[in-house]
Amino acid sequence: MEIERVSREIIKPSSPTPSHLRIYPLSFIDNMFVCNVPLLLFYNPNKSSDQNLKISQFKRSLSHVLSKYYIFAGRLNDRITIECNDQGVSFLVTKIKNKLSEILKNPEEKLLNSLFADGLQWKQTDSSYALVAIQINCFECGGMAISICMNHKCGDASTLVNFAKEWAIINQKLEEENGEELLILPFPLLEGGASIFPQKNLPIFPEYVLNLKKNMVCKRFVFQPSIIKFLKELASSGSVLYPSRVLVVKAWIYKHAVSSMGLNFKTFSFQMAVDLRKRMIPPLSENCVGNIVWMSSMFADNEEMELKDVVCKIKEGLSEFCDVYPKLFGGNNFSLLYEFLNKNIDLKSKTKDGIGFSSWCNFPIYEVDFGWGKPTWVTTCGCPWKNFTILMDRKDGNGIDAIISLEENHMTKFEHEYVELLRYASPKVVTNSKIATCGFS
């Protein structure tokens, strides 16, 4: 794939950030993250306007949305604050001498990586670097791929998707109003960062260092609606009569990751990132900026479990988590918080390994319409940690893409389990060995 860089510049907020909003304190959860979260959106060609006009409009709308998300245009001051100094975000434009359909037909990791600014996906950057980097990739057919990398200290995947959606909404308004300028004034992000989870007298938690190994591989597995329907029927029980699609996919991946590593459930832990916005007391807005997430852990008592038992255990673990954590985060119960953390650490020390999950399903990623149509495919790039899975919606809203990282020898066994699943659930789909490695390798 031939890529030509056309331009690189810094886009600043359309309105200056007031002095009283210049220092944005990070929460104790924000402080734990060091990498950049990547999002990649693909758009089919359309005839509404040429690409140069679109690029110009992208820059104007981005400048406007940065007045609202003013922390994104700042710089890290130290581990506990962002200086909202309006230095701006990185904005790159490239031209690609290929058709978009060629990428979508075979979305290999190397190709997807090249669509991100400076290769920042899941990488750590120093305090001088922009907190957000955007690259607009223009294909010769007229299609586009828009990549966004956001420093994880600014927020979680929900924050990133909401930012992209609001940027798109403003871009639509500029399109509708024939370029008329909008007035968007900065306002305090009262529902973000340390206002929810203050650092206070807590010691700064250790940062999550990416646990990558040379023999780790990352691949995408597609769970079509027919496969999910099959798993739901298999996993249904008196305890969980109607398991969700996300729950059954998590349970199946967990179960077969265990067997692929030659371990059992008692020695292999399960963790998943839980969005706390709706679970806080009172609930928070879905538009909350920041890392409003925490890891829920599940430790099994039995060495072997059927899929329906795994589903029940995960559901039970999430219920216990939701009963406890809102109370811990909702006040000043920091001693209880540490007690809960230490309990999880103690339980995890008794296991040999584990797998983590982050579900981006049900985020409005396919609603990010800049005025020229909704994306044809949205994905992220790779996986940040060993034994980690990111789940994302397919465009139909029913299927799921699972991006999974495992050690190479474990991945080979896991792929075999996936092929066997397809043989049972969708025999017609099993035509060749490539079905197990849709995407990354």
C-alpha positions in Angstrom: 0.0 0.0 0.0 1.5 3.4 -1.1 0.9 6.2 1.4 1.9 9.8 0.8 1.8 12.3 3.6 0.2 15.4 2.4 0.2 17.7 5.5 0.8 17.8 9.2 -0.4 20.6 11.5 -1.6 21.5 14.9 -5.3 22.3 15.3 -6.2 24.5 18.3 -9.5 25.3 20.0 -11.7 27.9 18.3 -12.2 29.7 21.7 -9.5 30.1 24.3 -9.8 28.2 27.5 -10.5 30.6 30.5 -7.8 30.9 33.1 -9.9 29.2 35.8 -10.1 26.0 33.7 -6.4 25.9 32.9 -5.5 23.1 35.4 -7.5 19.9 35.0 -6.9 17.4 37.9 -6.7 13.8 36.9 -8.5 11.1 38.9 -6.7 8.3 40.7 -8.0 6.0 37.8 -6.7 8.3 35.1 -3.3 8.2 36.7 -2.9 4.4 36.1 -2.9 4.6 32.3 0.0 5.5 30.1 -0.9 4.5 26.5 -2.8 6.0 23.6 -6.2 4.4 22.8 -6.8 4.0 19.0 -10.0 4.2 17.0 -10.3 3.7 13.2 -13.4 4.6 11.2 -13.8 3.7 7.5 -16.1 5.6 5.2 -17.2 4.6 1.7 -16.8 7.2 -1.2 -19.7 9.6 -1.8 -20.3 12.5 -4.2 -21.3 15.2 -1.8 -18.0 17.2 -2.0 -14.4 16.6 -2.9 -11.8 15.5 -0.4 -10.0 18.9 -0.1 -13.2 20.6 1.0 -13.8 17.8 3.5 -10.4 18.2 4.9 -10.9 21.9 5.3 -14.2 21.3 7.1 -12.7 18.6 9.3 -10.2 21.2 10.6 -12.8 23.8 11.3 -15.2 21.4 13.1 -12.3 19.9 15.1 -11.3 23.4 16.3 -14.8 23.9 17.5 -15.2 20.6 19.3 -11.8 21.2 21.0 -13.4 24.3 22.7 -15.7 21.8 24.5 -13.1 19.1 25.0 -10.4 21.6 25.9 -8.4 19.1 28.0 -7.6 17.3 24.8 -5.8 20.4 23.5 -3.6 20.6 26.6 -0.5 18.8 27.7 0.4 16.6 30.6 1.7 18.7 33.4 2.7 15.9 35.7 1.1 12.6 36.7 -1.9 14.2 38.4 -2.8 17.2 36.2 -3.3 18.3 32.6 -2.5 21.9 31.7 -5.3 23.1 29.4 -3.0 25.6 27.5 -4.7 25.2 24.0 -1.5 23.9 22.4 -3.7 21.8 20.2 -3.9 18.3 18.7 -1.9 16.7 15.9 -3.7 16.6 12.5 -2.2 14.7 9.6 -3.5 14.0 6.1 -2.4 11.3 3.8 -3.2 10.1 0.2 -3.3 6.3 -0.5 -2.9 4.9 -4.0 -5.3 2.1 -3.3 -9.0 1.5 -3.1 -10.7 1.3 0.2 -12.3 -2.0 -0.7 -8.8 -3.6 -0.9 -8.2 -2.8 2.7 -11.6 -3.9 3.9 -11.3 -7.2 2.0 -8.1 -8.1 3.8 -7.5 -5.8 6.9 -4.1 -6.9 7.9 -2.5 -5.5 11.0 0.4 -3.9 9.1 -2.0 -2.0 6.8 -4.2 -0.8 9.7 -1.1 0.3 11.7 0.0 2.6 8.8 -3.3 4.5 9.0 -2.5 6.0 12.5 -0.5 9.1 13.2 3.1 8.4 14.2 2.3 4.8 15.0 0.9 5.9 18.4 -1.7 3.1 18.8 -1.3 1.7 22.4 2.1 3.4 22.7 3.3 5.7 25.5 4.2 9.3 24.8 6.0 11.9 26.8 4.5 15.0 28.3 5.4 17.2 25.4 3.3 15.3 22.9 -0.2 16.1 21.9 -2.9 14.3 23.9 -4.8 13.5 20.7 -3.5 12.7 17.2 -5.7 12.4 14.2 -4.9 11.1 10.7 -7.2 11.5 7.7 -6.4 8.9 5.1 -7.8 9.6 1.6 -8.1 6.7 -0.8 -8.0 7.2 -4.5 -11.5 5.9 -4.9 -12.8 8.8 -2.7 -13.2 6.7 0.5 -11.6 7.7 3.8 -10.2 6.2 6.9 -10.1 8.5 10.0 -7.9 7.4 12.8 -7.9 8.9 16.3 -5.4 8.2 19.1 -6.2 9.6 22.5 -4.0 9.6 25.5 -5.6 7.1 27.9 -5.1 9.6 30.8 -7.8 11.8 29.1 -10.4 9.1 29.2 -11.6 5.6 28.3 -13.1 4.2 25.1 -16.5 5.7 25.9 -14.9 9.1 26.1 -13.1 8.6 22.8 -16.2 7.5 21.0 -18.3 10.4 22.4 -15.6 12.8 21.3 -15.6 11.4 17.7 -19.4 11.6 17.7 -19.6 15.2 18.9 -16.9 16.2 16.4 -19.0 14.6 13.6 -22.2 16.4 14.8 -20.4 19.8 14.6 -19.0 18.9 11.2 -22.6 18.2 10.0 -23.8 21.6 11.3 -21.0 23.3 9.4 -22.0 21.4 6.3 -25.7 22.3 6.7 -25.0 26.0 7.4 -22.7 26.4 4.4 -19.6 27.0 6.5 -21.2 29.5 8.9 -19.0 29.6 12.0 -20.4 28.2 15.3 -19.8 29.6 18.7 -18.9 26.9 21.2 -17.6 28.2 24.5 -15.5 26.2 27.0 -17.3 25.1 30.1 -16.1 23.2 33.2 -16.1 19.4 32.8 -17.7 19.0 36.2 -18.4 15.3 35.5 -14.9 14.3 34.7 -11.6 13.4 36.2 -10.9 14.1 39.9 -14.4 15.5 40.5 -15.6 11.9 40.5 -12.7 9.9 41.7 -10.4 12.4 43.5 -6.8 11.6 44.2 -7.0 13.2 47.7 -4.7 11.4 50.1 -4.5 8.2 48.1 -1.1 7.1 47.0 -0.7 7.2 43.3 -1.5 3.7 41.9 1.2 2.0 39.7 0.7 2.7 36.0 -0.4 -0.2 33.8 2.7 -1.2 31.9 2.0 -3.0 28.6 2.7 -6.6 29.2 3.9 -7.5 25.7 6.0 -10.5 24.6 7.9 -11.2 21.4 5.9 -14.3 20.8 2.5 -12.7 21.4 0.1 -12.5 18.5 -3.1 -10.6 18.0 -6.0 -11.7 15.8 -9.5 -10.8 15.0 -12.3 -13.4 15.3 -15.7 -12.6 13.8 -18.8 -13.8 15.7 -21.6 -13.6 13.3 -25.2 -13.4 14.6 -25.8 -17.1 13.7 -22.8 -18.1 15.8 -24.0 -15.9 18.7 -27.5 -17.4 18.5 -26.0 -20.9 18.7 -23.9 -19.9 21.8 -27.0 -18.3 23.5 -28.9 -21.6 23.1 -25.9 -23.5 24.5 -25.4 -21.1 27.4 -29.1 -20.7 28.5 -30.0 -22.1 31.9 -32.4 -21.7 34.7 -30.1 -19.1 36.3 -29.5 -17.1 33.2 -32.4 -17.7 30.8 -31.5 -15.1 28.2 -27.8 -14.3 28.3 -26.7 -11.3 26.2 -24.6 -11.6 23.1 -21.6 -9.9 24.8 -21.9 -12.3 27.8 -21.9 -15.5 25.8 -19.0 -14.3 23.6 -16.9 -13.4 26.7 -17.8 -16.8 28.3 -16.8 -18.8 25.2 -13.5 -17.0 24.7 -12.7 -17.4 28.4 -13.5 -21.1 28.4 -11.4 -21.8 25.3 -8.5 -19.6 26.4 -8.3 -21.8 29.5 -8.2 -25.0 27.5 -5.8 -23.5 24.9 -3.3 -22.9 27.7 -3.7 -26.3 29.3 -5.0 -24.8 32.5 -8.2 -25.1 34.5 -10.7 -22.5 35.8 -9.4 -22.5 39.3 -5.9 -21.4 38.1 -7.1 -18.9 35.4 -8.8 -15.7 36.4 -11.3 -13.6 34.5 -11.3 -9.8 34.5 -13.4 -7.3 32.6 -13.6 -3.5 32.4 -16.9 -2.3 33.8 -18.3 1.1 32.8 -19.3 2.8 36.0 -21.4 5.6 34.6 -24.8 3.9 34.9 -23.8 2.0 38.0 -22.8 5.0 40.2 -25.3 6.3 42.9 -26.7 8.5 41.4 -25.9 7.4 37.8 -23.6 9.6 35.8 -24.2 11.0 32.3 -23.0 8.8 29.4 -21.0 11.8 28.2 -18.8 11.8 31.3 -15.2 12.6 30.4 -12.5 10.5 31.9 -11.7 6.9 32.9 -15.0 5.9 34.5 -14.1 2.2 34.5 -12.9 -0.4 36.9 -11.8 -4.0 36.5 -14.2 -6.6 37.8 -12.6 -10.0 38.7 -14.0 -13.5 38.7 -12.3 -16.4 40.3 -13.8 -19.9 39.8 -14.2 -22.6 42.5 -14.3 -25.5 40.0 -11.6 -26.8 37.7 -14.0 -27.6 34.9 -17.2 -25.8 33.8 -19.7 -26.0 30.9 -20.4 -22.8 29.0 -23.7 -22.2 30.8 -21.8 -22.5 34.1 -19.2 -20.0 32.9 -22.0 -17.6 31.9 -23.6 -17.9 35.4 -20.2 -17.3 37.1 -19.4 -14.2 35.1 -22.9 -12.8 35.7 -22.7 -13.5 39.4 -19.2 -11.8 39.6 -20.6 -8.7 37.9 -23.6 -8.6 40.2 -21.3 -8.8 43.3 -19.1 -6.1 41.8 -22.0 -3.7 41.2 -23.3 -4.2 44.7 -20.0 -3.2 46.2 -18.2 -0.7 44.0 -20.7 2.1 43.7 -20.6 2.4 47.5 -16.8 2.5 47.5 -16.6 5.1 44.7 -19.6 7.2 45.8 -18.1 8.5 49.0 -14.9 8.6 51.0 -14.7 4.9 51.8 -11.1 4.6 50.8 -10.3 2.0 53.5 -13.0 -0.2 52.1 -11.7 0.4 48.6 -8.2 -0.8 49.6 -9.7 -3.8 51.4 -11.5 -4.8 48.2 -8.4 -4.3 46.1 -6.2 -6.3 48.4 -8.8 -9.1 48.4 -8.6 -9.3 44.6 -4.8 -9.2 44.6 -4.7 -12.0 47.1 -7.1 -14.1 45.0 -5.3 -13.4 41.8 -2.0 -14.4 43.4 -3.4 -17.9 43.7 -4.0 -18.2 39.9 -1.4 -19.0 37.3 -2.7 -16.7 34.6 -5.8 -14.9 33.4 -7.6 -13.1 30.6 -8.9 -9.5 30.5 -11.8 -8.1 28.5 -12.9 -4.6 27.4 -16.2 -4.4 25.6 -16.8 -1.5 23.3 -20.1 -3.0 22.2 -23.2 -0.8 22.3 -21.1 2.4 22.0 -22.5 4.6 19.3 -19.5 4.1 17.0 -21.6 3.6 13.9 -23.4 6.9 14.5 -20.2 8.9 13.9 -21.5 10.6 10.7 -19.7 13.7 9.5 -22.4 14.5 7.1 -21.5 12.1 4.3 -22.8 8.9 5.6 -22.2 6.5 8.5 -19.0 4.4 8.7 -18.9 1.1 6.9 -16.5 -0.4 9.4 -15.1 0.7 12.8 -12.3 -1.0 14.6 -9.3 -0.5 16.9 -5.8 -1.7 16.2 -4.2 -4.6 18.0 -4.5 -5.3 21.7 -2.5 -3.6 24.5 -1.9 -6.5 26.9 -1.1 -10.2 26.8 -4.2 -12.3 27.2 -6.5 -9.5 26.5 -9.7 -9.2 24.4 -11.5 -6.1 23.0 -15.0 -6.7 21.8 -16.6 -4.4 19.1 -19.9 -4.3 17.3 -20.2 -5.3 13.7 -22.1 -2.8 11.6 -25.3 -4.8 11.8 -25.4 -4.3 15.6 -25.8 -8.0 16.2 -22.4 -9.6 15.3 -19.2 -9.0 17.3 -15.5 -8.6 16.4 -13.2 -10.0 19.1 -9.7 -8.8 18.9 -7.6 -11.2 21.0 -4.0 -11.3 22.1 -2.4 -14.6 23.1 1.0 -16.2 23.0 1.6 -17.8 19.6 1.4 -21.4 20.7 -1.8 -20.7 22.6 -3.3 -18.8 19.7 -2.8 -21.8 17.4 -4.9 -24.0 19.7 -7.5 -21.3 20.2 -7.9 -20.9 16.4 -8.6 -24.7 16.2 -11.3 -24.3 18.9 -12.8 -21.4 16.8 -12.9 -23.5 13.7 -14.7 -26.2 15.6 -17.3 -23.7 16.8 -17.9 -22.7 13.2 -18.3 -26.3 12.1 -21.1 -26.8 14.7 -22.7 -23.3 14.5 -22.3 -22.3 10.8 -21.1 -25.3 8.7 -21.5 -23.4 5.4 -19.0 -20.7 6.6 -16.2 -23.3 7.0 -14.6 -23.2 3.6 -10.9 -22.8 4.3 -8.4 -22.2 7.2 -8.4 -18.4 6.7 -11.7 -18.0 8.6 -9.9 -18.3 11.9 -7.6 -15.4 11.3 -9.8 -12.5 10.1 -7.5 -9.5 10.5 -4.4 -9.4 12.7 -1.6 -11.9 12.6 
